[in-house]
Amino acid sequence: MRPDISLVLLTVLAGLGQGLFIFLVILDSLALMGELPVAFSYAAVNLSVVLPSIGMVASTFHLGYPQIAWKAL
């Protein structure tokens, strides 16, 4: 993987995760049509945690020494 692609993935996936979580909070606070389905809320919260996690794993590929990637995490 090219070094610059991994940092782009980190930035994009972290932003998607944060945006999804903020959107879920706003949607839940408005709740125009009653309560949000619990399954939807769980899926959205889990996805908002998984996306930045994948980005962090991808960001370790830009290191000069992949053997010390665990220290970067």
CHARMM internal coordinates of N, CA and C (Angstrom, degrees):
IC EDIT
DIST 1 N 1 CA 1.4560
DIST 1 CA 1 C 1.5310
ANGL 1 N 1 CA 1 C 108.10
DIST 1 C 2 N 1.3247
ANGL 1 CA 1 C 2 N 116.66
DIHE 1 N 1 CA 1 C 2 N 136.01
DIST 2 N 2 CA 1.4486
ANGL 1 C 2 N 2 CA 120.06
DIHE 1 CA 1 C 2 N 2 CA 178.48
DIST 2 CA 2 C 1.5201
ANGL 2 N 2 CA 2 C 110.14
DIHE 1 C 2 N 2 CA 2 C -66.67
DIST 2 C 3 N 1.3294
ANGL 2 CA 2 C 3 N 117.04
DIHE 2 N 2 CA 2 C 3 N 143.77
DIST 3 N 3 CA 1.4741
ANGL 2 C 3 N 3 CA 119.76
DIHE 2 CA 2 C 3 N 3 CA -175.95
DIST 3 CA 3 C 1.5177
ANGL 3 N 3 CA 3 C 114.31
DIHE 2 C 3 N 3 CA 3 C -59.49
DIST 3 C 4 N 1.3209
ANGL 3 CA 3 C 4 N 118.41
DIHE 3 N 3 CA 3 C 4 N -37.35
DIST 4 N 4 CA 1.4512
ANGL 3 C 4 N 4 CA 118.99
DIHE 3 CA 3 C 4 N 4 CA -176.46
DIST 4 CA 4 C 1.5267
ANGL 4 N 4 CA 4 C 112.55
DIHE 3 C 4 N 4 CA 4 C -75.78
DIST 4 C 5 N 1.3149
ANGL 4 CA 4 C 5 N 117.74
DIHE 4 N 4 CA 4 C 5 N -25.83
DIST 5 N 5 CA 1.4674
ANGL 4 C 5 N 5 CA 121.55
DIHE 4 CA 4 C 5 N 5 CA 178.87
DIST 5 CA 5 C 1.5282
ANGL 5 N 5 CA 5 C 110.73
DIHE 4 C 5 N 5 CA 5 C -66.25
DIST 5 C 6 N 1.3237
ANGL 5 CA 5 C 6 N 117.13
DIHE 5 N 5 CA 5 C 6 N -37.05
DIST 6 N 6 CA 1.4628
ANGL 5 C 6 N 6 CA 119.48
DIHE 5 CA 5 C 6 N 6 CA -178.02
DIST 6 CA 6 C 1.5267
ANGL 6 N 6 CA 6 C 111.79
DIHE 5 C 6 N 6 CA 6 C -65.50
DIST 6 C 7 N 1.3253
ANGL 6 CA 6 C 7 N 116.89
DIHE 6 N 6 CA 6 C 7 N -37.21
DIST 7 N 7 CA 1.4610
ANGL 6 C 7 N 7 CA 119.22
DIHE 6 CA 6 C 7 N 7 CA 178.47
DIST 7 CA 7 C 1.5231
ANGL 7 N 7 CA 7 C 111.73
DIHE 6 C 7 N 7 CA 7 C -73.00
DIST 7 C 8 N 1.3278
ANGL 7 CA 7 C 8 N 116.30
DIHE 7 N 7 CA 7 C 8 N -32.77
DIST 8 N 8 CA 1.4602
ANGL 7 C 8 N 8 CA 119.60
DIHE 7 CA 7 C 8 N 8 CA 175.25
DIST 8 CA 8 C 1.5265
ANGL 8 N 8 CA 8 C 109.34
DIHE 7 C 8 N 8 CA 8 C -65.50
DIST 8 C 9 N 1.3301
ANGL 8 CA 8 C 9 N 117.09
DIHE 8 N 8 CA 8 C 9 N -41.64
DIST 9 N 9 CA 1.4668
ANGL 8 C 9 N 9 CA 120.29
DIHE 8 CA 8 C 9 N 9 CA 177.39
DIST 9 CA 9 C 1.5215
ANGL 9 N 9 CA 9 C 110.96
DIHE 8 C 9 N 9 CA 9 C -61.61
DIST 9 C 10 N 1.3271
ANGL 9 CA 9 C 10 N 116.78
DIHE 9 N 9 CA 9 C 10 N -42.49
DIST 10 N 10 CA 1.4664
ANGL 9 C 10 N 10 CA 119.86
DIHE 9 CA 9 C 10 N 10 CA 178.36
DIST 10 CA 10 C 1.5262
ANGL 10 N 10 CA 10 C 110.46
DIHE 9 C 10 N 10 CA 10 C -59.70
DIST 10 C 11 N 1.3171
ANGL 10 CA 10 C 11 N 116.87
DIHE 10 N 10 CA 10 C 11 N -47.52
DIST 11 N 11 CA 1.4589
ANGL 10 C 11 N 11 CA 120.89
DIHE 10 CA 10 C 11 N 11 CA -177.42
DIST 11 CA 11 C 1.5238
ANGL 11 N 11 CA 11 C 111.66
DIHE 10 C 11 N 11 CA 11 C -64.23
DIST 11 C 12 N 1.3280
ANGL 11 CA 11 C 12 N 116.17
DIHE 11 N 11 CA 11 C 12 N -45.70
DIST 12 N 12 CA 1.4612
ANGL 11 C 12 N 12 CA 120.15
DIHE 11 CA 11 C 12 N 12 CA -177.10
DIST 12 CA 12 C 1.5267
ANGL 12 N 12 CA 12 C 111.07
DIHE 11 C 12 N 12 CA 12 C -68.10
DIST 12 C 13 N 1.3200
ANGL 12 CA 12 C 13 N 117.13
DIHE 12 N 12 CA 12 C 13 N -46.90
DIST 13 N 13 CA 1.4633
ANGL 12 C 13 N 13 CA 119.78
DIHE 12 CA 12 C 13 N 13 CA -176.87
DIST 13 CA 13 C 1.5278
ANGL 13 N 13 CA 13 C 111.84
DIHE 12 C 13 N 13 CA 13 C -68.81
DIST 13 C 14 N 1.3320
ANGL 13 CA 13 C 14 N 117.11
DIHE 13 N 13 CA 13 C 14 N -36.71
DIST 14 N 14 CA 1.4688
ANGL 13 C 14 N 14 CA 119.21
DIHE 13 CA 13 C 14 N 14 CA 176.41
DIST 14 CA 14 C 1.5242
ANGL 14 N 14 CA 14 C 110.75
DIHE 13 C 14 N 14 CA 14 C -65.42
DIST 14 C 15 N 1.3233
ANGL 14 CA 14 C 15 N 116.44
DIHE 14 N 14 CA 14 C 15 N -40.74
DIST 15 N 15 CA 1.4598
ANGL 14 C 15 N 15 CA 120.01
DIHE 14 CA 14 C 15 N 15 CA 177.68
DIST 15 CA 15 C 1.5161
ANGL 15 N 15 CA 15 C 112.40
DIHE 14 C 15 N 15 CA 15 C -65.33
DIST 15 C 16 N 1.3299
ANGL 15 CA 15 C 16 N 116.47
DIHE 15 N 15 CA 15 C 16 N -40.09
DIST 16 N 16 CA 1.4645
ANGL 15 C 16 N 16 CA 119.92
DIHE 15 CA 15 C 16 N 16 CA 177.12
DIST 16 CA 16 C 1.5284
ANGL 16 N 16 CA 16 C 111.33
DIHE 15 C 16 N 16 CA 16 C -62.93
DIST 16 C 17 N 1.3250
ANGL 16 CA 16 C 17 N 116.37
DIHE 16 N 16 CA 16 C 17 N -42.54
DIST 17 N 17 CA 1.4589
ANGL 16 C 17 N 17 CA 119.69
DIHE 16 CA 16 C 17 N 17 CA 179.44
DIST 17 CA 17 C 1.5186
ANGL 17 N 17 CA 17 C 112.43
DIHE 16 C 17 N 17 CA 17 C -63.98
DIST 17 C 18 N 1.3255
ANGL 17 CA 17 C 18 N 116.78
DIHE 17 N 17 CA 17 C 18 N -43.39
DIST 18 N 18 CA 1.4605
ANGL 17 C 18 N 18 CA 120.42
DIHE 17 CA 17 C 18 N 18 CA 178.51
DIST 18 CA 18 C 1.5173
ANGL 18 N 18 CA 18 C 111.20
DIHE 17 C 18 N 18 CA 18 C -66.68
DIST 18 C 19 N 1.3112
ANGL 18 CA 18 C 19 N 116.25
DIHE 18 N 18 CA 18 C 19 N -43.03
DIST 19 N 19 CA 1.4608
ANGL 18 C 19 N 19 CA 120.00
DIHE 18 CA 18 C 19 N 19 CA 179.73
DIST 19 CA 19 C 1.5122
ANGL 19 N 19 CA 19 C 112.43
DIHE 18 C 19 N 19 CA 19 C -63.70
DIST 19 C 20 N 1.3239
ANGL 19 CA 19 C 20 N 116.42
DIHE 19 N 19 CA 19 C 20 N -40.36
DIST 20 N 20 CA 1.4556
ANGL 19 C 20 N 20 CA 120.20
DIHE 19 CA 19 C 20 N 20 CA 178.19
DIST 20 CA 20 C 1.5209
ANGL 20 N 20 CA 20 C 111.08
DIHE 19 C 20 N 20 CA 20 C -63.79
DIST 20 C 21 N 1.3238
ANGL 20 CA 20 C 21 N 116.69
DIHE 20 N 20 CA 20 C 21 N -41.96
DIST 21 N 21 CA 1.4607
ANGL 20 C 21 N 21 CA 119.86
DIHE 20 CA 20 C 21 N 21 CA -179.66
DIST 21 CA 21 C 1.5306
ANGL 21 N 21 CA 21 C 111.05
DIHE 20 C 21 N 21 CA 21 C -66.46
DIST 21 C 22 N 1.3257
ANGL 21 CA 21 C 22 N 117.24
DIHE 21 N 21 CA 21 C 22 N -43.54
DIST 22 N 22 CA 1.4645
ANGL 21 C 22 N 22 CA 120.38
DIHE 21 CA 21 C 22 N 22 CA 178.86
DIST 22 CA 22 C 1.5189
ANGL 22 N 22 CA 22 C 110.60
DIHE 21 C 22 N 22 CA 22 C -64.52
DIST 22 C 23 N 1.3407
ANGL 22 CA 22 C 23 N 116.70
DIHE 22 N 22 CA 22 C 23 N -41.22
DIST 23 N 23 CA 1.4536
ANGL 22 C 23 N 23 CA 120.69
DIHE 22 CA 22 C 23 N 23 CA 177.25
DIST 23 CA 23 C 1.5253
ANGL 23 N 23 CA 23 C 110.91
DIHE 22 C 23 N 23 CA 23 C -61.75
DIST 23 C 24 N 1.3232
ANGL 23 CA 23 C 24 N 117.16
DIHE 23 N 23 CA 23 C 24 N -39.86
DIST 24 N 24 CA 1.4653
ANGL 23 C 24 N 24 CA 120.78
DIHE 23 CA 23 C 24 N 24 CA 178.57
DIST 24 CA 24 C 1.5241
ANGL 24 N 24 CA 24 C 111.14
DIHE 23 C 24 N 24 CA 24 C -65.17
DIST 24 C 25 N 1.3215
ANGL 24 CA 24 C 25 N 117.58
DIHE 24 N 24 CA 24 C 25 N -40.23
DIST 25 N 25 CA 1.4677
ANGL 24 C 25 N 25 CA 120.73
DIHE 24 CA 24 C 25 N 25 CA 178.54
DIST 25 CA 25 C 1.5240
ANGL 25 N 25 CA 25 C 110.56
DIHE 24 C 25 N 25 CA 25 C -64.70
DIST 25 C 26 N 1.3287
ANGL 25 CA 25 C 26 N 116.55
DIHE 25 N 25 CA 25 C 26 N -43.80
DIST 26 N 26 CA 1.4647
ANGL 25 C 26 N 26 CA 119.88
DIHE 25 CA 25 C 26 N 26 CA 178.76
DIST 26 CA 26 C 1.5229
ANGL 26 N 26 CA 26 C 110.49
DIHE 25 C 26 N 26 CA 26 C -64.76
DIST 26 C 27 N 1.3210
ANGL 26 CA 26 C 27 N 116.75
DIHE 26 N 26 CA 26 C 27 N -44.02
DIST 27 N 27 CA 1.4607
ANGL 26 C 27 N 27 CA 121.04
DIHE 26 CA 26 C 27 N 27 CA -179.73
DIST 27 CA 27 C 1.5245
ANGL 27 N 27 CA 27 C 110.87
DIHE 26 C 27 N 27 CA 27 C -63.33
DIST 27 C 28 N 1.3270
ANGL 27 CA 27 C 28 N 116.71
DIHE 27 N 27 CA 27 C 28 N -39.24
DIST 28 N 28 CA 1.4586
ANGL 27 C 28 N 28 CA 120.11
DIHE 27 CA 27 C 28 N 28 CA -179.98
DIST 28 CA 28 C 1.5244
ANGL 28 N 28 CA 28 C 111.38
DIHE 27 C 28 N 28 CA 28 C -71.57
DIST 28 C 29 N 1.3288
ANGL 28 CA 28 C 29 N 117.14
DIHE 28 N 28 CA 28 C 29 N -34.83
DIST 29 N 29 CA 1.4642
ANGL 28 C 29 N 29 CA 118.83
DIHE 28 CA 28 C 29 N 29 CA -179.55
DIST 29 CA 29 C 1.5306
ANGL 29 N 29 CA 29 C 111.45
DIHE 28 C 29 N 29 CA 29 C -72.55
DIST 29 C 30 N 1.3243
ANGL 29 CA 29 C 30 N 116.63
DIHE 29 N 29 CA 29 C 30 N -33.33
DIST 30 N 30 CA 1.4600
ANGL 29 C 30 N 30 CA 119.26
DIHE 29 CA 29 C 30 N 30 CA 176.49
DIST 30 CA 30 C 1.5254
ANGL 30 N 30 CA 30 C 111.01
DIHE 29 C 30 N 30 CA 30 C -74.89
DIST 30 C 31 N 1.3171
ANGL 30 CA 30 C 31 N 116.38
DIHE 30 N 30 CA 30 C 31 N -52.62
DIST 31 N 31 CA 1.4737
ANGL 30 C 31 N 31 CA 123.86
DIHE 30 CA 30 C 31 N 31 CA 177.52
DIST 31 CA 31 C 1.5245
ANGL 31 N 31 CA 31 C 111.11
DIHE 30 C 31 N 31 CA 31 C 40.55
DIST 31 C 32 N 1.3087
ANGL 31 CA 31 C 32 N 115.47
DIHE 31 N 31 CA 31 C 32 N 59.60
DIST 32 N 32 CA 1.4606
ANGL 31 C 32 N 32 CA 120.79
DIHE 31 CA 31 C 32 N 32 CA -175.29
DIST 32 CA 32 C 1.5278
ANGL 32 N 32 CA 32 C 112.71
DIHE 31 C 32 N 32 CA 32 C -63.59
DIST 32 C 33 N 1.3092
ANGL 32 CA 32 C 33 N 116.84
DIHE 32 N 32 CA 32 C 33 N -32.45
DIST 33 N 33 CA 1.4635
ANGL 32 C 33 N 33 CA 119.54
DIHE 32 CA 32 C 33 N 33 CA -177.15
DIST 33 CA 33 C 1.5265
ANGL 33 N 33 CA 33 C 110.95
DIHE 32 C 33 N 33 CA 33 C -111.73
DIST 33 C 34 N 1.2882
ANGL 33 CA 33 C 34 N 117.02
DIHE 33 N 33 CA 33 C 34 N 40.23
DIST 34 N 34 CA 1.4558
ANGL 33 C 34 N 34 CA 120.75
DIHE 33 CA 33 C 34 N 34 CA 179.76
DIST 34 CA 34 C 1.5127
ANGL 34 N 34 CA 34 C 111.25
DIHE 33 C 34 N 34 CA 34 C 91.73
DIST 34 C 35 N 1.2994
ANGL 34 CA 34 C 35 N 115.24
DIHE 34 N 34 CA 34 C 35 N -157.96
DIST 35 N 35 CA 1.4611
ANGL 34 C 35 N 35 CA 121.64
DIHE 34 CA 34 C 35 N 35 CA -177.86
DIST 35 CA 35 C 1.5267
ANGL 35 N 35 CA 35 C 110.75
DIHE 34 C 35 N 35 CA 35 C -74.97
DIST 35 C 36 N 1.3258
ANGL 35 CA 35 C 36 N 114.83
DIHE 35 N 35 CA 35 C 36 N 147.84
DIST 36 N 36 CA 1.4588
ANGL 35 C 36 N 36 CA 119.64
DIHE 35 CA 35 C 36 N 36 CA 172.55
DIST 36 CA 36 C 1.5239
ANGL 36 N 36 CA 36 C 108.72
DIHE 35 C 36 N 36 CA 36 C -74.23
DIST 36 C 37 N 1.3204
ANGL 36 CA 36 C 37 N 117.94
DIHE 36 N 36 CA 36 C 37 N 146.60
DIST 37 N 37 CA 1.4594
ANGL 36 C 37 N 37 CA 119.02
DIHE 36 CA 36 C 37 N 37 CA 176.39
DIST 37 CA 37 C 1.5335
ANGL 37 N 37 CA 37 C 110.86
DIHE 36 C 37 N 37 CA 37 C -61.47
DIST 37 C 38 N 1.3022
ANGL 37 CA 37 C 38 N 116.34
DIHE 37 N 37 CA 37 C 38 N 139.00
DIST 38 N 38 CA 1.4626
ANGL 37 C 38 N 38 CA 121.05
DIHE 37 CA 37 C 38 N 38 CA -176.68
DIST 38 CA 38 C 1.5199
ANGL 38 N 38 CA 38 C 110.71
DIHE 37 C 38 N 38 CA 38 C -63.27
DIST 38 C 39 N 1.3283
ANGL 38 CA 38 C 39 N 117.52
DIHE 38 N 38 CA 38 C 39 N -40.20
DIST 39 N 39 CA 1.4573
ANGL 38 C 39 N 39 CA 120.74
DIHE 38 CA 38 C 39 N 39 CA -179.76
DIST 39 CA 39 C 1.5302
ANGL 39 N 39 CA 39 C 111.12
DIHE 38 C 39 N 39 CA 39 C -62.27
DIST 39 C 40 N 1.3292
ANGL 39 CA 39 C 40 N 117.01
DIHE 39 N 39 CA 39 C 40 N -38.74
DIST 40 N 40 CA 1.4593
ANGL 39 C 40 N 40 CA 120.97
DIHE 39 CA 39 C 40 N 40 CA 177.44
DIST 40 CA 40 C 1.5269
ANGL 40 N 40 CA 40 C 110.46
DIHE 39 C 40 N 40 CA 40 C -64.95
DIST 40 C 41 N 1.3163
ANGL 40 CA 40 C 41 N 116.86
DIHE 40 N 40 CA 40 C 41 N -43.46
DIST 41 N 41 CA 1.4623
ANGL 40 C 41 N 41 CA 120.42
DIHE 40 CA 40 C 41 N 41 CA -179.50
DIST 41 CA 41 C 1.5235
ANGL 41 N 41 CA 41 C 111.41
DIHE 40 C 41 N 41 CA 41 C -63.56
DIST 41 C 42 N 1.3353
ANGL 41 CA 41 C 42 N 117.34
DIHE 41 N 41 CA 41 C 42 N -45.46
DIST 42 N 42 CA 1.4621
ANGL 41 C 42 N 42 CA 120.70
DIHE 41 CA 41 C 42 N 42 CA 178.17
DIST 42 CA 42 C 1.5191
ANGL 42 N 42 CA 42 C 111.53
DIHE 41 C 42 N 42 CA 42 C -61.73
DIST 42 C 43 N 1.3171
ANGL 42 CA 42 C 43 N 116.68
DIHE 42 N 42 CA 42 C 43 N -43.63
DIST 43 N 43 CA 1.4664
ANGL 42 C 43 N 43 CA 120.44
DIHE 42 CA 42 C 43 N 43 CA -179.40
DIST 43 CA 43 C 1.5264
ANGL 43 N 43 CA 43 C 110.70
DIHE 42 C 43 N 43 CA 43 C -64.05
DIST 43 C 44 N 1.3263
ANGL 43 CA 43 C 44 N 117.60
DIHE 43 N 43 CA 43 C 44 N -42.47
DIST 44 N 44 CA 1.4603
ANGL 43 C 44 N 44 CA 121.18
DIHE 43 CA 43 C 44 N 44 CA -178.88
DIST 44 CA 44 C 1.5264
ANGL 44 N 44 CA 44 C 111.60
DIHE 43 C 44 N 44 CA 44 C -67.77
DIST 44 C 45 N 1.3234
ANGL 44 CA 44 C 45 N 117.44
DIHE 44 N 44 CA 44 C 45 N -41.57
DIST 45 N 45 CA 1.4682
ANGL 44 C 45 N 45 CA 119.99
DIHE 44 CA 44 C 45 N 45 CA 178.98
DIST 45 CA 45 C 1.5244
ANGL 45 N 45 CA 45 C 110.27
DIHE 44 C 45 N 45 CA 45 C -66.61
DIST 45 C 46 N 1.3188
ANGL 45 CA 45 C 46 N 117.37
DIHE 45 N 45 CA 45 C 46 N -43.18
DIST 46 N 46 CA 1.4625
ANGL 45 C 46 N 46 CA 119.99
DIHE 45 CA 45 C 46 N 46 CA 178.09
DIST 46 CA 46 C 1.5244
ANGL 46 N 46 CA 46 C 111.32
DIHE 45 C 46 N 46 CA 46 C -62.19
DIST 46 C 47 N 1.3234
ANGL 46 CA 46 C 47 N 117.15
DIHE 46 N 46 CA 46 C 47 N -41.54
DIST 47 N 47 CA 1.4566
ANGL 46 C 47 N 47 CA 120.60
DIHE 46 CA 46 C 47 N 47 CA 178.83
DIST 47 CA 47 C 1.5216
ANGL 47 N 47 CA 47 C 111.14
DIHE 46 C 47 N 47 CA 47 C -66.51
DIST 47 C 48 N 1.3287
ANGL 47 CA 47 C 48 N 117.30
DIHE 47 N 47 CA 47 C 48 N -34.96
DIST 48 N 48 CA 1.4585
ANGL 47 C 48 N 48 CA 119.75
DIHE 47 CA 47 C 48 N 48 CA 179.45
DIST 48 CA 48 C 1.5314
ANGL 48 N 48 CA 48 C 111.82
DIHE 47 C 48 N 48 CA 48 C -71.54
DIST 48 C 49 N 1.3147
ANGL 48 CA 48 C 49 N 118.43
DIHE 48 N 48 CA 48 C 49 N -15.08
DIST 49 N 49 CA 1.4616
ANGL 48 C 49 N 49 CA 121.87
DIHE 48 CA 48 C 49 N 49 CA 174.11
DIST 49 CA 49 C 1.5318
ANGL 49 N 49 CA 49 C 110.51
DIHE 48 C 49 N 49 CA 49 C -93.58
DIST 49 C 50 N 1.3191
ANGL 49 CA 49 C 50 N 116.62
DIHE 49 N 49 CA 49 C 50 N -37.03
DIST 50 N 50 CA 1.4627
ANGL 49 C 50 N 50 CA 121.20
DIHE 49 CA 49 C 50 N 50 CA -176.83
DIST 50 CA 50 C 1.5312
ANGL 50 N 50 CA 50 C 111.53
DIHE 49 C 50 N 50 CA 50 C -70.08
DIST 50 C 51 N 1.3188
ANGL 50 CA 50 C 51 N 118.22
DIHE 50 N 50 CA 50 C 51 N -39.96
DIST 51 N 51 CA 1.4678
ANGL 50 C 51 N 51 CA 120.52
DIHE 50 CA 50 C 51 N 51 CA -177.70
DIST 51 CA 51 C 1.5323
ANGL 51 N 51 CA 51 C 112.93
DIHE 50 C 51 N 51 CA 51 C -59.08
DIST 51 C 52 N 1.3402
ANGL 51 CA 51 C 52 N 119.79
DIHE 51 N 51 CA 51 C 52 N -51.41
DIST 52 N 52 CA 1.4716
ANGL 51 C 52 N 52 CA 118.05
DIHE 51 CA 51 C 52 N 52 CA 177.15
DIST 52 CA 52 C 1.5265
ANGL 52 N 52 CA 52 C 112.73
DIHE 51 C 52 N 52 CA 52 C -65.27
DIST 52 C 53 N 1.3231
ANGL 52 CA 52 C 53 N 117.70
DIHE 52 N 52 CA 52 C 53 N -29.56
DIST 53 N 53 CA 1.4640
ANGL 52 C 53 N 53 CA 120.05
DIHE 52 CA 52 C 53 N 53 CA 177.95
DIST 53 CA 53 C 1.5236
ANGL 53 N 53 CA 53 C 110.94
DIHE 52 C 53 N 53 CA 53 C -64.86
DIST 53 C 54 N 1.3186
ANGL 53 CA 53 C 54 N 116.51
DIHE 53 N 53 CA 53 C 54 N -42.51
DIST 54 N 54 CA 1.4664
ANGL 53 C 54 N 54 CA 120.09
DIHE 53 CA 53 C 54 N 54 CA 176.47
DIST 54 CA 54 C 1.5321
ANGL 54 N 54 CA 54 C 109.54
DIHE 53 C 54 N 54 CA 54 C -63.42
DIST 54 C 55 N 1.3209
ANGL 54 CA 54 C 55 N 116.91
DIHE 54 N 54 CA 54 C 55 N -39.16
DIST 55 N 55 CA 1.4573
ANGL 54 C 55 N 55 CA 120.50
DIHE 54 CA 54 C 55 N 55 CA 177.20
DIST 55 CA 55 C 1.5169
ANGL 55 N 55 CA 55 C 112.76
DIHE 54 C 55 N 55 CA 55 C -62.87
DIST 55 C 56 N 1.3313
ANGL 55 CA 55 C 56 N 117.22
DIHE 55 N 55 CA 55 C 56 N -38.77
DIST 56 N 56 CA 1.4660
ANGL 55 C 56 N 56 CA 119.56
DIHE 55 CA 55 C 56 N 56 CA 177.86
DIST 56 CA 56 C 1.5163
ANGL 56 N 56 CA 56 C 111.80
DIHE 55 C 56 N 56 CA 56 C -66.72
DIST 56 C 57 N 1.3215
ANGL 56 CA 56 C 57 N 116.67
DIHE 56 N 56 CA 56 C 57 N -38.83
DIST 57 N 57 CA 1.4635
ANGL 56 C 57 N 57 CA 119.57
DIHE 56 CA 56 C 57 N 57 CA 177.20
DIST 57 CA 57 C 1.5256
ANGL 57 N 57 CA 57 C 109.79
DIHE 56 C 57 N 57 CA 57 C -64.92
DIST 57 C 58 N 1.3298
ANGL 57 CA 57 C 58 N 116.82
DIHE 57 N 57 CA 57 C 58 N -41.35
DIST 58 N 58 CA 1.4624
ANGL 57 C 58 N 58 CA 120.18
DIHE 57 CA 57 C 58 N 58 CA 178.94
DIST 58 CA 58 C 1.5282
ANGL 58 N 58 CA 58 C 111.28
DIHE 57 C 58 N 58 CA 58 C -65.35
DIST 58 C 59 N 1.3174
ANGL 58 CA 58 C 59 N 117.96
DIHE 58 N 58 CA 58 C 59 N -31.89
DIST 59 N 59 CA 1.4633
ANGL 58 C 59 N 59 CA 120.19
DIHE 58 CA 58 C 59 N 59 CA -177.10
DIST 59 CA 59 C 1.5280
ANGL 59 N 59 CA 59 C 112.17
DIHE 58 C 59 N 59 CA 59 C -70.19
DIST 59 C 60 N 1.3093
ANGL 59 CA 59 C 60 N 117.99
DIHE 59 N 59 CA 59 C 60 N -20.16
DIST 60 N 60 CA 1.4654
ANGL 59 C 60 N 60 CA 119.19
DIHE 59 CA 59 C 60 N 60 CA 178.49
DIST 60 CA 60 C 1.5215
ANGL 60 N 60 CA 60 C 111.74
DIHE 59 C 60 N 60 CA 60 C -69.32
DIST 60 C 61 N 1.3343
ANGL 60 CA 60 C 61 N 118.64
DIHE 60 N 60 CA 60 C 61 N -15.71
DIST 61 N 61 CA 1.4527
ANGL 60 C 61 N 61 CA 120.72
DIHE 60 CA 60 C 61 N 61 CA -178.97
DIST 61 CA 61 C 1.5273
ANGL 61 N 61 CA 61 C 112.54
DIHE 60 C 61 N 61 CA 61 C -76.93
DIST 61 C 62 N 1.3315
ANGL 61 CA 61 C 62 N 119.16
DIHE 61 N 61 CA 61 C 62 N -9.17
DIST 62 N 62 CA 1.4556
ANGL 61 C 62 N 62 CA 119.77
DIHE 61 CA 61 C 62 N 62 CA 178.39
DIST 62 CA 62 C 1.5140
ANGL 62 N 62 CA 62 C 112.26
DIHE 61 C 62 N 62 CA 62 C -88.99
DIST 62 C 63 N 1.3240
ANGL 62 CA 62 C 63 N 117.09
DIHE 62 N 62 CA 62 C 63 N -2.72
DIST 63 N 63 CA 1.4591
ANGL 62 C 63 N 63 CA 120.35
DIHE 62 CA 62 C 63 N 63 CA -179.34
DIST 63 CA 63 C 1.5226
ANGL 63 N 63 CA 63 C 110.66
DIHE 62 C 63 N 63 CA 63 C -71.30
DIST 63 C 64 N 1.3063
ANGL 63 CA 63 C 64 N 116.64
DIHE 63 N 63 CA 63 C 64 N 150.80
DIST 64 N 64 CA 1.4628
ANGL 63 C 64 N 64 CA 120.57
DIHE 63 CA 63 C 64 N 64 CA 177.28
DIST 64 CA 64 C 1.5139
ANGL 64 N 64 CA 64 C 112.24
DIHE 63 C 64 N 64 CA 64 C -68.63
DIST 64 C 65 N 1.3142
ANGL 64 CA 64 C 65 N 116.74
DIHE 64 N 64 CA 64 C 65 N -33.32
DIST 65 N 65 CA 1.4577
ANGL 64 C 65 N 65 CA 121.76
DIHE 64 CA 64 C 65 N 65 CA -179.79
DIST 65 CA 65 C 1.5265
ANGL 65 N 65 CA 65 C 109.03
DIHE 64 C 65 N 65 CA 65 C -122.58
DIST 65 C 66 N 1.3267
ANGL 65 CA 65 C 66 N 117.90
DIHE 65 N 65 CA 65 C 66 N 98.24
DIST 66 N 66 CA 1.4718
ANGL 65 C 66 N 66 CA 119.86
DIHE 65 CA 65 C 66 N 66 CA -178.48
DIST 66 CA 66 C 1.5360
ANGL 66 N 66 CA 66 C 113.09
DIHE 65 C 66 N 66 CA 66 C -61.62
DIST 66 C 67 N 1.3237
ANGL 66 CA 66 C 67 N 117.95
DIHE 66 N 66 CA 66 C 67 N -17.48
DIST 67 N 67 CA 1.4627
ANGL 66 C 67 N 67 CA 120.62
DIHE 66 CA 66 C 67 N 67 CA 179.31
DIST 67 CA 67 C 1.5250
ANGL 67 N 67 CA 67 C 111.69
DIHE 66 C 67 N 67 CA 67 C -66.94
DIST 67 C 68 N 1.3117
ANGL 67 CA 67 C 68 N 117.77
DIHE 67 N 67 CA 67 C 68 N -25.48
DIST 68 N 68 CA 1.4710
ANGL 67 C 68 N 68 CA 120.49
DIHE 67 CA 67 C 68 N 68 CA -179.53
DIST 68 CA 68 C 1.5259
ANGL 68 N 68 CA 68 C 111.80
DIHE 67 C 68 N 68 CA 68 C -102.72
DIST 68 C 69 N 1.3246
ANGL 68 CA 68 C 69 N 115.86
DIHE 68 N 68 CA 68 C 69 N 20.68
DIST 69 N 69 CA 1.4696
ANGL 68 C 69 N 69 CA 120.10
DIHE 68 CA 68 C 69 N 69 CA -179.01
DIST 69 CA 69 C 1.5232
ANGL 69 N 69 CA 69 C 112.23
DIHE 68 C 69 N 69 CA 69 C -60.94
DIST 69 C 70 N 1.3245
ANGL 69 CA 69 C 70 N 117.27
DIHE 69 N 69 CA 69 C 70 N -31.58
DIST 70 N 70 CA 1.4630
ANGL 69 C 70 N 70 CA 120.02
DIHE 69 CA 69 C 70 N 70 CA -178.54
DIST 70 CA 70 C 1.5283
ANGL 70 N 70 CA 70 C 110.97
DIHE 69 C 70 N 70 CA 70 C -63.97
DIST 70 C 71 N 1.3148
ANGL 70 CA 70 C 71 N 118.58
DIHE 70 N 70 CA 70 C 71 N -27.38
DIST 71 N 71 CA 1.4656
ANGL 70 C 71 N 71 CA 121.23
DIHE 70 CA 70 C 71 N 71 CA 178.20
DIST 71 CA 71 C 1.5258
ANGL 71 N 71 CA 71 C 111.25
DIHE 70 C 71 N 71 CA 71 C -70.88
DIST 71 C 72 N 1.3263
ANGL 71 CA 71 C 72 N 116.15
DIHE 71 N 71 CA 71 C 72 N -31.89
DIST 72 N 72 CA 1.4632
ANGL 71 C 72 N 72 CA 119.76
DIHE 71 CA 71 C 72 N 72 CA 178.97
DIST 72 CA 72 C 1.5281
ANGL 72 N 72 CA 72 C 111.20
DIHE 71 C 72 N 72 CA 72 C -69.24
DIST 72 C 73 N 1.3204
ANGL 72 CA 72 C 73 N 116.80
DIHE 72 N 72 CA 72 C 73 N -32.12
DIST 73 N 73 CA 1.4615
ANGL 72 C 73 N 73 CA 119.56
DIHE 72 CA 72 C 73 N 73 CA 178.69
DIST 73 CA 73 C 1.5045
ANGL 73 N 73 CA 73 C 110.70
DIHE 72 C 73 N 73 CA 73 C -71.85
END
COOR INIT
IC SEED 1 N 1 CA 1 C
IC BUILD
